[in-house]
Structures are given as C-alpha cells and as structure tokens.
Amino acid sequence: MWARLANPEVGKYLNEYFVSGFRSRHVKIVGQQKQGGNVASYSLRSRGRVLHCVAGPVDAATMVREAKWS
C-alpha cells in the first residue's frame, strides 16, 4: 500500500466512509525497482460502477480531498 494510507487522517476517513479492497497486478522487479502493481484508487458503487478514479500515488491531502469529492 502507498504511504498515504499510513496517514491517520486518510485511514480514519476511508475506514468511516468506504469499504477498502485492492487488486494487485503482476509486479516486475527491474534492477532494484518495482514496476507495475497498484497504480490507481477507485471509488465504486456497491455493484462495481466506477464513480471516480485517482491515478498514481498521491499525497494524503490529495487522497482525502478526492475521496470526499467522490
């Protein structure tokens, strides 16, 4: 998981209003760096309809703002 999920404000907000899950794709290790994996955060309705997507790793303030918007 990205560092933003370790932020207490983000964790509190997401735990209160969302059910969290993840889907991991294949991760390759090239040299000493990981490539691939979780690169987007989606807000979904209960039947899987996408409401919003945050692409790439973002800081805690951005994640909370985008979660509140969705």
N, C-alpha and C positions, 0 to 999 in steps of 0.2 A: 504494500500500500504506500501511497505517496505521503510525504511528511505532513501535508496539511491535515491528514486525518488524525495525527497525533496532537493537533492543536485542540485544547479543551473546548473552545467556543464552537469550533466546527463539529467536533464529536457530540457535544450537547445538542446542538441544533438538529443534526442529522438523526440522532437517536430519538429525538422527540417527535419529529415530523415525517420520517422516512423509514422504510424497511431497506436495509442495505444488502447488497449482494454483489458478486463480481463474476466475471467470465474471463478466464485467462487464456490467451492465445499462446502459440508457440513462442518461446523466448530463445533467441540465439545469443551465444556469448562469442563476441568477436574481439580478439585480443583479451582485454580485461574489462570490456564494457558489455552490458546487456543491450540487446536491440529487440524491440517488439514488446509484447505484453500489454498491460492495461494502459491505454493512452487516451481514454475518454470516459467521462462520467455522464450517465444518462439519468434523466428523471422520466419515469414511466408511470402510466396509469396501471391499475391492477390487472388488466388484461394484456399488458405489454405495449400499448400505444405510446410512442415517444412524445413527450411534452417538450423536452429541452435537452441539449447536449452541451457539455463543456469539454472542449478538445484540449488535450495535452495536460501536462502538470501545471497547476496554478497555485498561487499562494492562498493562505487561509482566508483572507478578507474577500478575495475573488470568489472562492468556493461558497462561502456563506451568502454573499450577495446573489450569486447565480441560483443557489438553492432556494432562497427566499423568493426570487423572481418566478421560479418555476412553480 
